[in-house]
Amino acid sequence: ASLHHTLLLITSFCYVGAMSLSNSAFRYVSYPTAVLAKSCKLIPTMVMGYLIEGKHYSNQEWIAAGSITIGIVLFNLSRIQQQQQQQHKEE
């Protein structure tokens, strides 16, 4: 099987454009919101895979993705709280 170079090129440009736009958009929200949004990529990726590509995920995969996302969010929230506490101590 050979690569479809045109599709690969279009996909690459879309990816670079999406990354640039998302980085630009994150300038307008607080740091904690940006970190949490970036932490939750797995669920939207699975949803779009289901809606656009027709991929089917097992209940175990959905539970695993949810657990991973919750863990990452809790970890990042604790980091953000620690950083805010440090900033208040320094003031």
Contacts in CASP RR format, 6 or more apart in sequence:
PFRMAT RR
TARGET T0000
AUTHOR 0000-0000-0000
METHOD contacts of the structure
MODEL  1
ASLHHTLLLITSFCYVGAMSLSNSAFRYVSYPTAVLAKSCKLIPTMVMGY
LIEGKHYSNQEWIAAGSITIGIVLFNLSRIQQQQQQQHKEE
26 34 0 8 1.000
26 37 0 8 1.000
26 38 0 8 1.000
29 37 0 8 1.000
31 80 0 8 1.000
32 76 0 8 1.000
32 77 0 8 1.000
32 80 0 8 1.000
35 76 0 8 1.000
35 79 0 8 1.000
35 80 0 8 1.000
36 73 0 8 1.000
36 76 0 8 1.000
36 77 0 8 1.000
39 69 0 8 1.000
39 72 0 8 1.000
39 73 0 8 1.000
39 76 0 8 1.000
40 69 0 8 1.000
40 72 0 8 1.000
40 73 0 8 1.000
42 65 0 8 1.000
42 66 0 8 1.000
42 68 0 8 1.000
42 69 0 8 1.000
43 65 0 8 1.000
43 66 0 8 1.000
43 69 0 8 1.000
46 55 0 8 1.000
46 57 0 8 1.000
46 61 0 8 1.000
46 62 0 8 1.000
46 65 0 8 1.000
49 55 0 8 1.000
50 56 0 8 1.000
50 57 0 8 1.000
57 65 0 8 1.000
END
